[in-house]
Amino acid sequence: MEDRKIRLAGMIYESLSNGPGLRRVLFSQGCRHKCKNCFNPHTHSFTGGELMDMDEIIVDIVSNPMIKGVTFSGGDPLEQAEKFSYIAKKVREKGKSVWIYTGYTFEEILSKISENKGWEKLLNYTDVLVDGKFDTNKKDEKLKFRGSANQRIIDIRKSLNTKEIYTINC
């Protein structure tokens, strides 16, 4: 990949609430979903945030032995799937897990995968996908790793291998 910059709205260097274990969280800049009462509305614009060097991000993640994985949130990481797939590949090669939060459902992703550059590649480097738009009417603060009851925590490895959706209960 020639352009080694990714547009991020922000980053959490150490998080325990965006997947299991201590995680680095990258917030993608750009989202088409614009969910009502989104907790990150500043991430919706595709021109906001800042450009960051992906190789520097990767080195910082893999050099920290305390970090168990990386979580891509948003915005929507699928809007920059090629760039996130580059990061995901590199961190998985170093034994770190990859979680993605997206407003797209797994079914939508599969039905549109051929027309969206990078989606398939990104899924192939993903361990867990939390799918679906945030639904303020189904908000539940007791849910672990998701904001509303319609969102699913999907084991992507198992789901892609069997062509069935395997959810994880947390």
C-alpha positions as CSV (number, residue, x, y, z in Angstrom):
1,M,0.0,0.0,0.0
2,E,1.5,3.3,-1.1
3,D,-0.4,5.7,1.0
4,R,0.5,4.8,4.6
5,K,-1.8,7.4,6.2
6,I,-5.2,6.7,7.7
7,R,-7.8,9.3,8.8
8,L,-8.6,8.8,12.5
9,A,-10.9,10.7,14.8
10,G,-8.9,9.5,17.8
11,M,-7.4,6.7,19.7
12,I,-7.6,5.1,23.1
13,Y,-4.2,3.8,24.1
14,E,-5.5,1.4,26.8
15,S,-9.0,0.2,27.0
16,L,-10.7,-2.7,28.8
17,S,-14.3,-2.0,27.5
18,N,-13.8,-2.4,23.7
19,G,-13.2,-6.2,23.6
20,P,-11.4,-8.6,25.9
21,G,-8.1,-7.8,27.5
22,L,-6.2,-4.5,27.3
23,R,-6.8,-3.1,23.8
24,R,-5.7,-0.2,21.6
25,V,-8.8,1.4,20.0
26,L,-8.6,3.3,16.7
27,F,-11.6,5.5,15.9
28,S,-12.2,5.8,12.2
29,Q,-13.1,9.1,10.7
30,G,-16.1,8.9,8.4
31,C,-19.5,7.3,8.8
32,R,-22.6,7.1,6.6
33,H,-24.9,5.6,9.2
34,K,-25.4,8.7,11.4
35,C,-27.2,6.7,14.1
36,K,-29.6,8.8,16.3
37,N,-27.8,9.6,19.6
38,C,-24.5,8.3,18.4
39,F,-21.9,8.7,21.1
40,N,-19.3,9.7,18.5
41,P,-21.0,12.2,16.1
42,H,-17.8,14.0,15.5
43,T,-16.6,11.0,13.6
44,H,-19.3,11.2,10.9
45,S,-17.5,13.7,8.6
46,F,-15.1,12.2,6.1
47,T,-12.8,15.2,6.3
48,G,-12.4,15.6,10.1
49,G,-10.0,14.0,12.4
50,E,-6.3,13.7,11.4
51,L,-4.1,11.7,9.1
52,M,-1.9,9.3,11.0
53,D,1.0,7.1,9.9
54,M,-0.2,3.5,9.9
55,D,3.3,2.0,10.3
56,E,3.9,4.1,13.4
57,I,0.5,3.0,14.8
58,I,1.4,-0.7,14.1
59,V,4.9,-0.4,15.8
60,D,3.3,1.2,18.8
61,I,0.7,-1.5,19.2
62,V,2.9,-4.5,18.6
63,S,5.8,-3.2,20.8
64,N,3.5,-3.1,23.9
65,P,3.3,-6.6,25.3
66,M,0.4,-5.6,27.6
67,I,-1.9,-5.0,24.6
68,K,-3.9,-8.1,23.7
69,G,-5.5,-6.7,20.6
70,V,-6.8,-3.8,18.6
71,T,-10.3,-2.6,18.2
72,F,-11.5,-0.6,15.2
73,S,-14.5,1.6,15.9
74,G,-15.8,4.8,14.5
75,G,-17.1,6.4,12.5
76,D,-17.1,3.2,10.6
77,P,-13.9,1.3,9.9
78,L,-15.4,-0.3,6.7
79,E,-15.3,3.1,5.1
80,Q,-11.5,2.8,5.1
81,A,-11.4,-1.0,4.8
82,E,-8.2,-1.1,2.8
83,K,-6.2,0.9,5.3
84,F,-7.7,-0.9,8.3
85,S,-6.9,-4.3,6.6
86,Y,-3.3,-3.3,6.4
87,I,-3.1,-2.6,10.1
88,A,-5.2,-5.7,11.0
89,K,-2.8,-7.9,9.0
90,K,0.3,-6.6,10.7
91,V,-1.1,-6.8,14.2
92,R,-2.5,-10.3,13.7
93,E,0.9,-11.4,12.4
94,K,2.2,-10.5,15.9
95,G,-0.5,-12.5,17.7
96,K,-2.9,-9.7,18.6
97,S,-6.6,-10.0,18.1
98,V,-8.7,-7.7,15.9
99,W,-12.3,-6.5,16.7
100,I,-14.4,-4.3,14.5
101,Y,-17.4,-2.2,15.3
102,T,-19.5,-1.4,12.3
103,G,-23.0,0.0,11.6
104,Y,-23.4,-2.5,8.7
105,T,-24.9,-5.9,9.5
106,F,-22.9,-9.0,8.7
107,E,-25.5,-9.8,6.0
108,E,-25.2,-6.4,4.4
109,I,-21.4,-6.8,4.4
110,L,-21.6,-10.1,2.7
111,S,-24.1,-8.9,0.1
112,K,-22.0,-5.9,-0.8
113,I,-18.6,-7.3,-0.4
114,S,-17.8,-7.5,-4.1
115,E,-18.6,-3.8,-4.7
116,N,-16.6,-2.5,-1.7
117,K,-12.9,-2.5,-2.0
118,G,-11.1,-4.0,1.0
119,W,-14.1,-5.4,2.9
120,E,-13.2,-9.0,2.2
121,K,-9.6,-8.5,3.0
122,L,-10.5,-6.7,6.3
123,L,-12.9,-9.5,7.3
124,N,-10.2,-12.1,6.7
125,Y,-8.0,-10.4,9.3
126,T,-10.8,-9.9,11.8
127,D,-11.5,-12.1,14.8
128,V,-14.7,-10.5,16.0
129,L,-17.3,-8.2,14.4
130,V,-19.8,-6.2,16.4
131,D,-22.4,-5.4,13.8
132,G,-25.4,-3.2,13.3
133,K,-26.3,0.4,13.8
134,F,-26.7,1.7,17.3
135,D,-30.4,1.8,18.1
136,T,-31.3,4.3,20.8
137,N,-34.6,2.4,21.4
138,K,-32.7,-0.8,22.2
139,K,-30.0,0.9,24.3
140,D,-28.9,-1.2,27.2
141,E,-26.0,-0.1,29.4
142,K,-25.9,-3.6,30.9
143,L,-24.7,-5.1,27.6
144,K,-21.1,-6.0,27.4
145,F,-19.1,-4.8,24.4
146,R,-22.1,-3.2,22.6
147,G,-24.5,-0.3,23.0
148,S,-27.8,-1.7,21.9
149,A,-29.5,-5.1,21.9
150,N,-29.8,-5.3,18.1
151,Q,-26.0,-5.4,17.8
152,R,-24.4,-8.8,17.6
153,I,-20.9,-10.0,18.6
154,I,-19.9,-12.3,15.8
155,D,-17.1,-14.8,15.6
156,I,-15.9,-14.0,12.1
157,R,-13.4,-16.8,11.7
158,K,-16.1,-19.4,12.5
159,S,-18.8,-17.6,10.5
160,L,-16.7,-17.3,7.4
161,N,-15.6,-20.9,7.5
162,T,-19.1,-22.4,8.0
163,K,-21.2,-19.7,6.2
164,E,-23.4,-19.4,9.3
165,I,-23.5,-16.6,11.8
166,Y,-21.9,-17.6,15.1
167,T,-22.5,-15.1,17.8
168,I,-20.5,-14.8,21.0
169,N,-22.3,-14.4,24.4
170,C,-20.4,-12.1,26.7
